[in-house]
Amino acid sequence: MIARQAEDSSVIRAGRRAFLKLPLAAATAAILPSGAALQRRRNVIDEFDPANIKLAHRVPARISDDDLLFLKQIGMRWARVEFGAEEEALPDSIRATQQRYARSGIQIYSAVHPAYRSLKVQLGQAGRDGEIETFQRFVPDLGRLGIPVTNLDFHPANTYTTGMVESPRGYQAREFKLSDFRARVEKRQFEREYSAEEIWSNYTYFIRAVLPVAEQSNVKLALHPDDPPLEKMNGVAKVFVHYDGYHRAEQIAAGSRHWGLTFCIGTWSEGGDRMGKNVLEMIQDFGGRGKIFDVHFRNVSGPLPHFVETFPDDGYVDMYQVMRALRQVRFSGTVVPDHVPLLAGDQGIRRAGTAYCIAYMRALLRRANEEVG
């Protein structure tokens, strides 16, 4: 009897071991790639290959040492640097900033100078030539240092947000509600209103002055759309609120390969159906012709007349499809988090929110690399 019980116990233990091995074997088969899949992964472009999308972040020139260390720790290799004051954008200062970033393993891919945002330039006021000359000196400095892109926008009298709100997930984010803007925020900011043709004239004057310098310096001019995409704000017309605006700007640039887009996914998504082409169509069009230089990777809760800026996984746009479309057109510029929402305890460059965005973007990029090759 005892022998029989021992035999039964032995059988039960053997059966249990076999049973336990079944899910382990199944899980192992699911996790470990097949030979074909393994070969496919070996052929996937690496995130840090120069031909791949470059994950980056928008940062001030005078970033703290701790923030630089943080960016290094989350695997950042590229940056868009905002030179907030003219003295920061002098040649020696740019070089010193570049060297400081390089010591943390970060290269400056694009840079911003405040001169083009001057109202003298954007509203065609007296003294604009002096501001344009400042920008014309800045661009060759970037070229000499191997910084390939400078970012532009052209929306004077802009209002980005009507307030901060708490999202359903509890983070703080910017909101824009058109009814609130028209009723309590909007006001004419200048002595008169400015028409669309006046803004076009001022933009054309500026771009025809700086584009030849950019071409000679091998620096690309990346133009951001108007955010939010409304045709007039605070008495000033806005012209980059639709596909037709970018098409006209491309014609003004006469097809130059040094003119292109800072393509803001958030801004374009704010416009929804009114934009002429959707986000993926814009990537296929301009990206397919090498005319997208920089991407702002931001999502929103929905299109106008009311939206809240969100983390990339929390809005109405499928951001994986955006990343995949960028890889399909062989985009190799920078993709940056944009208007990062505020998480508990965040301040400055919003480390927690930035890390969240970059980690999510890196996961999307890895998947897109595997699918697109």
Order of alpha helices (4+ residues) and beta strands (2+ residues): alpha-alpha-beta-alpha-beta-alpha-beta-alpha-alpha-beta-beta-beta-alpha-beta-beta-beta-alpha-beta-alpha-alpha-beta-beta-beta-alpha-beta-alpha
